[in-house]
Amino acid sequence: MTRVISPAVATRAAVRAVRPPSPTQRSPRLTLRGWLAVLAVTAFGGFIRFWHLGTPGTLVFDETYYVKQGWSMIEAGYELAWKGKGEEVDPLWNRGDTDVFLSTPDFVVHPPVGKWMIGLGEWIFGPTSAFGWRFASAVVGTLSILMIILIARRLFGSTLLGLTAGLLLAIDGQHFVHSRTGLLDVFVMFWALAAFGCVVADRDMGRRRLALRAATEFGEFGEGREQRAADSWSWWMGVRWWRIAAAVCLGLCAGTKWSGLYFALVFGIMIILWDAGARRAAGLRHWFAGSVIWGALSGTLMLAVAFATYLLSWTGWFLSSDAYDRRWAQDHPGEGITWLPGALRSLAHYHQQMWDFNINLAATHPYEANPWSWIVVGRPTAFYYEDPKRGELGCAVDVCSQAITALGNPVIWWGATLGIVVLLFCWVLRRDWRAGAVLAGLAAGYLPWFQYQHRTIFNFYTIAFTPWVVLTVVYVLGLILGRRSDSARRRRNGAWIAGTLVLLAVLCFWFFLPLYTAQVIPQPSWSDRMWLPSWI
């Protein structure tokens, strides 16, 4: 006869059995003071991102592509070609002249989500306002600070570590520069981080549901574990709304740049492994079969939602008649994937061309960087550089420098380089799921680029996995701080070490701030900040 116990008792007992040990205890709900601290860190990060956001008031680096494409998305629903090359059109745009488009479509190599988001800021503030075309980047950069605070707090069970994660992301140069520039990669980061937060929340919710059902059916854990039901493979844990939300975010991530597909793949595998671990920890007899069956069904649903989201991002292209390759199927009957409807057949052909371009891009660039150097900030990307002379732009010496350099905070990135080793140890030998989760984000954003070392790639792509670089550092800081059960002396020493490292990161950000914000400084001062020859 099944033993009936109260849901509260069942949940407490079951969660203790299903949830693996954590390096820190779980935090209580955020208090008012806690929320004020969270919002204060977020506001600080947002303030420094929006402060003088429109400086410089000209297109920098690849803004030349995405700012114009963003506005043409608003105007036409798809990307329009220009009346000349970038170096011919950019001066007109910088002077406020948006009459730079032809009536013909342009061949572009990235999906439209990021350009829609840039275009939204241009629609609100005007297409020739530098503040306007960088507005969306600053918004998602600020929101990602809030997200990483809440995600880190859930991961590590500590409000202090959550706030530390938000502060470190706020003062990382790579994240800071991208939050103040109209490029696509910051949106890849944003949607990937949002998806990560959803799957972490889903993990907790799914385990609570599993724990409650197992405890209700079998009594409190620890009693009769050998009698687990033979039909436990069929246990359905209900609609996983967090997974659906994650799928939407992953569709938008891939709809910004295709590199977002790797986050979908890695997070999907991570979900299946987490489910398998939960079922096994609960002592279910057929934990593997249940994980495979429900993992396949859940993965299929997530894939369908993500794909539908991706297709919806192409709505402007579908509704048009003149977008690039829109009528390809009509003009090429019997070619391509013939079983697809005409519009989808045209889109598939367009995607094949985009794929060929992205894979075979081999143009040389002075700031291209091999991915082996990315994690140690070997070759940061210069987005903007001018050398005003005395009397120009407030220069008070013979020669000045005005630069925007996508340079990750060295304290954070070099610390993370060492921290990855710690995470690998804790994941493999201690079986800490939190270390595995952080490594998954790093792997999804970083490792795929090693298969494209033959093409032109840049260090600034690291923005996609910058949040997990920060989480790596925060994980190690949590180990340094120690457990709440440790001695007061151990905690005090840990706090001094961790606090010193965070202070060094803050000072490093302040030191490099002129290189992030296009401040006019004496050229020798700029040289003093070029710590490595490869940074020049």
Secondary structure, DSSP 8 states (H G I E B T S, - for coil): ------HHHHHHHHHHHHS---SS-------HHHHHHHHHHHHHHHHHHHTTTT-S-S--TTHHHHHHHHHHHHHHSS-EEESS-HHHHHHHHHTT----EEEEE---SS-SHHHHHHHHHHHHH-TT-HHHHHHHHHHHHHHHHHHHHHHHHHHHS-HHHHHHHHHHHHT-HHHHHHTTS--SHHHHHHHHHHHHHHHHHHHHHHHHHHHHHHHHHH-STTS-GGG--TTGGG------HHHHHHHHHHHHHHTT-TTHHHHHHHHHHHHHHHHHHHHHHTT-TTHHHHHHHHHHHHHHHHHHHHHHHHHHTTHHHHH-SSSTTTTHHHHSTT-SSTTS-HHHHHHHHHHHHHHHHHHH-----TTB--GGGTTTT-S-EEEEEE--BTTSTT--SSBEEEEEEE---HHHHHHHHHHHHHHHHHHHTS--HHHHHHHHHHHHHHGGGGGGTTS--BGGGGGGGHHHHHHHHHHHHHHHH--TTS-HHHHHHHHHHHHHHHHHHHHHHHHHHHHHTT-EEEHHHHHHT--SGGG-
